[in-house]
Amino acid sequence: MNQLMIKFMAELQAGLAVTLGASIITLIFSLLFGTLLAIGQLSKYRWLRKLATIYVEFFKNIPLLVVAMFFFIVVPLYFIPINGFTAGVLGLILYTTAFIAETIRTGLLSIPKGQKEAGQSTGLSESEIMREIILPQAFRVVLPALGNQFVDLIKNSSILAVVAAGDLMYHGDLIASNTFQTLDTYLLIGLMYLSLTLPLSYLMRYLEMRLAWGYQPKRFSLKLSQLEWRKKSSRKELINNETVRSLHLD
């Protein structure tokens, strides 16, 4: 495995860069479109709610491979020529947007109605209430779920290998076919994916703990416990002193 890594270091680095680039681009656009779709699903306009719901249900219930192959084969054949990377990223964006929209919609529904009423009482418009009051709280609620979506996105980016986009999995297939060392090659590729997803999973777990309502850092909790212990000790000492004083008076 070490020999493979040394020999094909340039190809692996190039594939890793493509995987990261595609994942970051997809995450940015999916967050933007997913937020708009989530707001559309909760809109007061019926036609907008139906349109957003149809999009989400459609892309949630078809395979990612079908979406990627549509842009890789059908779009260049009947519309405009695009390369494999563009086709794969477009497929990832459309597919991931549906899941992020559902996640954000759940966060929006978790915010009490009193928040919106409070914003209305201060004279804020609907868009200002959504932008300045509702969305920040909703993102705080769903941040762990969005982190999981990003982890899934990195794993789903392996679909780029099917459309010859030059990602990590694509280069892994080439190395395995040229060297016939399939076990070592795919084990190495798996470890490289793990090096991306595992730290991100731990980061999301840490952020989930930090952003939890009522969270207190360990140092702060320790200081509080020490303060409470001192108060209890002082109270016991005061009681003992009062008892001794009353005995002397008797």
C-alpha positions as CSV (number, residue, x, y, z in Angstrom):
1,M,0.0,0.0,0.0
2,N,2.8,2.4,0.8
3,Q,4.4,1.7,-2.6
4,L,1.1,2.5,-4.3
5,M,0.8,5.7,-2.4
6,I,4.3,6.8,-3.3
7,K,4.1,5.7,-6.9
8,F,0.7,7.3,-7.6
9,M,0.9,10.2,-5.2
10,A,0.2,12.8,-7.9
11,E,-2.9,11.0,-9.2
12,L,-4.2,10.5,-5.7
13,Q,-3.7,14.1,-4.8
14,A,-5.4,15.3,-8.0
15,G,-8.4,13.0,-7.3
16,L,-8.6,14.2,-3.7
17,A,-8.6,17.8,-4.8
18,V,-11.4,17.1,-7.3
19,T,-13.4,15.3,-4.6
20,L,-13.0,18.1,-2.1
21,G,-13.7,20.8,-4.8
22,A,-16.9,19.1,-6.0
23,S,-18.1,18.5,-2.4
24,I,-17.6,22.2,-1.4
25,I,-19.2,23.6,-4.6
26,T,-22.2,21.2,-4.1
27,L,-22.5,22.1,-0.4
28,I,-22.6,25.9,-1.1
29,F,-25.2,25.7,-3.8
30,S,-27.2,23.0,-2.1
31,L,-27.4,25.1,1.1
32,L,-28.6,28.2,-0.9
33,F,-31.2,26.3,-3.0
34,G,-32.2,24.1,-0.1
35,T,-32.9,27.1,2.1
36,L,-35.0,28.7,-0.6
37,L,-36.9,25.4,-1.1
38,A,-37.5,25.0,2.6
39,I,-38.9,28.5,2.8
40,G,-41.0,27.8,-0.3
41,Q,-42.5,24.6,1.3
42,L,-43.7,26.8,4.2
43,S,-44.9,29.6,2.0
44,K,-48.4,31.1,2.3
45,Y,-48.7,30.7,-1.5
46,R,-50.2,27.3,-2.3
47,W,-48.6,27.0,-5.8
48,L,-45.1,27.7,-4.3
49,R,-45.6,25.1,-1.6
50,K,-46.6,22.5,-4.2
51,L,-43.8,23.3,-6.6
52,A,-41.2,23.1,-3.8
53,T,-42.7,19.8,-2.5
54,I,-42.8,18.3,-5.9
55,Y,-39.1,19.0,-6.4
56,V,-38.1,17.6,-3.0
57,E,-40.1,14.4,-3.4
58,F,-38.9,13.9,-7.0
59,F,-35.2,14.1,-6.3
60,K,-35.5,12.3,-2.9
61,N,-37.0,9.2,-4.6
62,I,-34.7,8.7,-7.6
63,P,-31.1,7.3,-7.6
64,L,-28.3,9.8,-7.7
65,L,-26.8,7.7,-10.5
66,V,-29.8,8.4,-12.8
67,V,-29.4,12.2,-12.2
68,A,-25.7,12.1,-12.9
69,M,-26.1,10.1,-16.1
70,F,-28.9,12.4,-17.3
71,F,-26.5,15.3,-17.3
72,F,-23.6,13.2,-18.6
73,I,-25.4,11.6,-21.5
74,V,-28.7,13.3,-22.3
75,V,-27.8,16.9,-21.8
76,P,-24.7,16.9,-24.1
77,L,-26.7,14.8,-26.7
78,Y,-29.7,17.0,-26.9
79,F,-28.8,20.4,-25.4
80,I,-25.3,21.7,-24.7
81,P,-21.9,19.9,-24.4
82,I,-20.7,19.7,-20.8
83,N,-17.8,17.7,-19.3
84,G,-18.0,14.9,-16.7
85,F,-17.1,17.2,-13.8
86,T,-19.9,19.6,-14.6
87,A,-22.4,16.8,-15.1
88,G,-21.5,15.2,-11.8
89,V,-21.6,18.4,-9.8
90,L,-24.9,19.4,-11.3
91,G,-26.3,16.0,-10.4
92,L,-25.0,16.2,-6.9
93,I,-26.4,19.8,-6.4
94,L,-29.9,18.8,-7.5
95,Y,-29.9,15.6,-5.5
96,T,-28.4,17.0,-2.3
97,T,-30.6,20.1,-2.4
98,A,-33.7,18.0,-1.8
99,F,-32.3,16.5,1.4
100,I,-31.0,19.8,2.7
101,A,-34.3,21.4,2.0
102,E,-36.1,18.8,4.2
103,T,-33.5,19.3,7.0
104,I,-33.9,23.0,7.0
105,R,-37.7,22.8,6.8
106,T,-37.6,20.7,10.0
107,G,-35.5,23.4,11.7
108,L,-37.9,26.1,10.6
109,L,-40.9,24.2,12.0
110,S,-39.1,23.8,15.3
111,I,-39.0,27.5,16.0
112,P,-41.9,28.7,18.1
113,K,-44.5,30.9,16.5
114,G,-44.0,33.5,19.2
115,Q,-40.6,34.4,17.6
116,K,-42.4,35.5,14.4
117,E,-45.1,37.4,16.4
118,A,-42.4,39.1,18.4
119,G,-40.7,40.2,15.1
120,Q,-44.0,41.5,13.8
121,S,-44.7,43.5,16.9
122,T,-41.4,45.3,16.4
123,G,-42.4,46.3,12.8
124,L,-40.1,43.9,10.9
125,S,-41.2,42.7,7.5
126,E,-41.7,39.0,6.7
127,S,-38.3,38.8,4.9
128,E,-36.5,40.5,7.8
129,I,-38.1,38.2,10.3
130,M,-37.1,35.2,8.3
131,R,-33.6,36.4,7.7
132,E,-32.8,37.9,11.1
133,I,-34.8,35.9,13.6
134,I,-36.1,32.5,12.2
135,L,-33.2,31.3,10.0
136,P,-30.3,31.8,12.5
137,Q,-32.2,29.8,15.1
138,A,-33.2,27.1,12.6
139,F,-29.6,26.7,11.4
140,R,-28.5,26.3,15.0
141,V,-31.0,23.5,15.5
142,V,-30.2,21.6,12.3
143,L,-26.4,22.1,12.2
144,P,-25.6,18.6,13.3
145,A,-27.9,17.2,10.6
146,L,-26.4,19.5,8.0
147,G,-23.0,18.1,9.0
148,N,-24.2,14.6,8.4
149,Q,-25.4,15.7,5.0
150,F,-21.9,17.0,4.2
151,V,-20.4,13.7,5.2
152,D,-22.9,11.9,3.0
153,L,-22.1,14.3,0.2
154,I,-18.4,13.5,0.3
155,K,-19.2,9.8,0.1
156,N,-21.8,10.5,-2.7
157,S,-19.1,12.4,-4.7
158,S,-17.7,9.0,-5.7
159,I,-20.5,9.1,-8.3
160,L,-18.1,11.3,-10.3
161,A,-16.0,8.3,-11.1
162,V,-18.9,7.0,-13.3
163,V,-18.9,10.2,-15.4
164,A,-15.1,10.3,-15.7
165,A,-14.8,13.5,-13.6
166,G,-11.3,12.6,-12.3
167,D,-12.2,12.3,-8.6
168,L,-10.5,10.1,-6.0
169,M,-12.6,7.0,-6.9
170,Y,-11.9,7.5,-10.6
171,H,-8.2,7.5,-10.1
172,G,-8.5,4.5,-7.8
173,D,-10.2,2.5,-10.5
174,L,-7.5,3.5,-12.9
175,I,-4.7,2.4,-10.5
176,A,-6.5,-0.9,-9.7
177,S,-6.9,-1.7,-13.4
178,N,-3.3,-0.9,-14.3
179,T,-1.6,-2.6,-11.3
180,F,-4.1,-5.4,-10.6
181,Q,-3.6,-4.6,-6.9
182,T,-7.3,-4.2,-6.2
183,L,-7.2,-5.0,-2.5
184,D,-4.4,-2.5,-1.7
185,T,-5.8,0.1,-4.0
186,Y,-9.4,0.2,-2.7
187,L,-8.2,-0.1,0.9
188,L,-6.1,3.0,0.3
189,I,-9.0,4.8,-1.4
190,G,-11.2,3.9,1.5
191,L,-8.7,5.2,4.1
192,M,-8.4,8.5,2.2
193,Y,-12.2,8.9,2.2
194,L,-12.2,8.1,5.9
195,S,-9.5,10.8,6.5
196,L,-12.0,13.3,5.1
197,T,-15.2,12.1,6.7
198,L,-14.1,11.0,10.2
199,P,-12.6,14.4,11.4
200,L,-15.7,16.1,10.0
201,S,-18.0,13.7,11.9
202,Y,-16.1,14.5,15.2
203,L,-16.3,18.2,14.4
204,M,-20.0,18.0,13.9
205,R,-20.4,16.1,17.2
206,Y,-18.4,18.8,19.0
207,L,-20.4,21.6,17.4
208,E,-23.6,19.8,18.4
209,M,-22.5,19.7,22.0
210,R,-21.3,23.3,22.0
211,L,-24.5,24.7,20.3
212,A,-26.9,22.7,22.5
213,W,-29.2,24.8,24.6
214,G,-27.9,25.1,28.2
215,Y,-24.4,23.9,27.3
216,Q,-21.7,24.9,29.8
217,P,-18.0,24.3,29.2
218,K,-16.3,21.9,31.5
219,R,-14.2,24.6,33.2
220,F,-17.3,26.7,33.9
221,S,-19.2,23.6,35.2
222,L,-16.2,22.8,37.4
223,K,-16.1,26.4,38.8
224,L,-19.9,26.2,39.5
225,S,-19.5,22.9,41.3
226,Q,-16.6,24.3,43.4
227,L,-18.6,27.4,44.2
228,E,-21.6,25.3,45.3
229,W,-19.4,23.1,47.4
230,R,-17.9,26.2,49.1
231,K,-21.4,27.5,49.8
232,K,-22.5,24.2,51.3
233,S,-19.3,24.1,53.4
234,S,-19.8,27.7,54.6
235,R,-23.4,26.9,55.4
236,K,-22.5,23.8,57.4
237,E,-19.8,25.8,59.3
238,L,-22.2,28.5,60.1
239,I,-24.8,26.0,61.4
240,N,-22.1,24.4,63.6
241,N,-21.0,27.7,65.0
242,E,-24.5,28.7,65.8
243,T,-25.0,25.3,67.5
244,V,-21.9,25.7,69.6
245,R,-22.8,29.3,70.5
246,S,-26.3,28.2,71.6
247,L,-24.8,25.4,73.8
248,H,-22.4,28.0,75.5
249,L,-25.4,30.3,76.2
250,D,-27.3,27.4,77.7
